[in-house]
Amino acid sequence: MSDHVYRVVEVVGSSSDSTDQAIKNAIARTNDTVRNVEWFEVVETRGHVENGAIAHYQVTVKVGFRVEPGDAV
């Protein structure tokens, strides 16, 4: 890794299937709107229960993206 500068945003992904899918949803949506996405860190996992069963998974993810020279920080 070179001398890069990164900015970090925090997003919450959700899925009715799994925590892995919630992470993938969060990264995919972030990548749709942010350039140079390079890494992520899961910081919180939680879910929603309905009638005694898991209904939804939610995962809070910090997403790092590289800031290019001239980009607003």
N, C-alpha and C positions, 0 to 999 in steps of 0.2 A: 504494500500500500504506500503510495506516495504522500506528499504533503498536501492532502486534501482538506477542505473545510466542509463540514456537514451541518445541515439543519435538521432538527427532529420535530416531527408532528406526532400527536397521539390520536389514534382512531380506535373505534370499537367496531369489530366485525361480529356478525351474528349468523347463525345457521341452525336449522332444525335437525341437521344430520350429525355434526361432530364439531369438536373444538378445532380440529385440523381444517375443516371446511370454513369455519368462522375466520381463521387466520388467512386462508387463501382469499376469502371474500374481501377482507380488510386490505390486503396487499393489492389485489387486483383493482379495487376501486381507487385506492391511493395512486397507483400507477397510471390510471386514466387521467388524473388531474395534476400530477406532479412529475417533473422530469428528474432523471438521474437517481431513481430509487435504488439503494444499494444494500440495505440491511434492515432487520427488524428485531425487536425484543419483546417477548410476551411479558407483560407486567401484571396482569390480573386475569383470572378466569372465573366466570360465574355462569349461572344458568337460571332457567325459569322452569318451575315444576307445575304441571297441571294434572289433577286427578292421580297423584302419586307417581307420575312418570315425567321424565325430562321432556320438556316441550321445545326449548331453545337453549342453545349455547351462546354465550357472549364472551369475547376475548378482547381485552384492551391491549393494544399493540403500539409501541413506539416505533416509528418508521424513520430511518435516516436516509437523507438524500444529499448528494454532493452539490455544493454551491459552486457555480462556475464564476470566473472573474467577470465582473460587470453585473452579476445578478444582485437584486436587492436582498439584503439579509434581514 
